[in-house]
Amino acid sequence: MACAGELRAVLEPLTGSVVLDLSAVTFLDSTTISVLVGAQNRLNASGGKLRIRDPHDVPRRVFELTGLSMWIED
C-alpha cells in the first residue's frame, strides 16, 4: 500500500506491452492489485498488455487467488 501511488504514477503514462519484474517483491496487497488491474485496463485499451515476471511464492499465490495468474510469464 505504501508504494501503490508510486507504482500508479510509473504505470499510468505507459502504453503498449509492459513487463513487471516482481523478483524483489514478497508481498502484494489489494491496493497494489487494484493499481495493476487499472494499468492492465489502460494498456488493453491501447492494444497492449501487462505481464508479470518472476513473482515470489506469496505474490504468485495472490495472482492465482484473484484469477490474474494469466499475467505471469513463466
N, C-alpha and C positions, 0 to 999 in steps of 0.2 A: 504494500500500500504506500509505503514511503517513497518509492521510486515510480509509481504509476504515472504521475504528472510528467516526470522527465521522459518516460517511455512514450507517452502520448505525444509530447512535443517533438520527439525524434521521428515517430512514425507518421504523423499527420501529413507532412509535406511529400512523403514518398509516393511514387507511382510505379507501376509495373510489378514485377515479382520481387519479393523481399524474403530473405532467409535470415532468421534469427538464430544465432548460436547461443544455446542455453547451457553450455557445458559448465559454466560457473554458477548457475542458478540452482539453489537447493530447495526453494520454497516458492509457491505461487499462491496468491490469494484471489478472491473473487473480483477484486478491483482490477488486478492485472489481467485476469481472463477477460473482463469487460473491455479493457483497452485493446486487447488482442482481437476480440470479436469485432470491435469498431474498426480497427485497422483492416481486418480481412474484408469487411463490408465495403470500405472505401476502395481498397485495392481491386476487389471484384468488379466494382462499378467502372474502373478504368481498364479492365481487361487483365489485371494482374492477379497475384495470389500471394498468400502468406505461407511460408514453410518454416518449420522448427527443426533445428539440428542439435543433436547430442544432448537431449534433456536427461538429467539425473532421474533416478527411480521415482522420487516423490512428485516432481513436476510431470513426468511421463504418466503417472497414475492419475493426476488431476486431468490431464488431457483425455485419458481413457474414460474417466467417470463423467466428464462433461460432453462426451461424444465428439471431441475435437482431435482425436488421435490421427485422423487422416491428414492433419497438417504436418505430422512428424516425418522427416526424411530419414530413412534407415540405410 
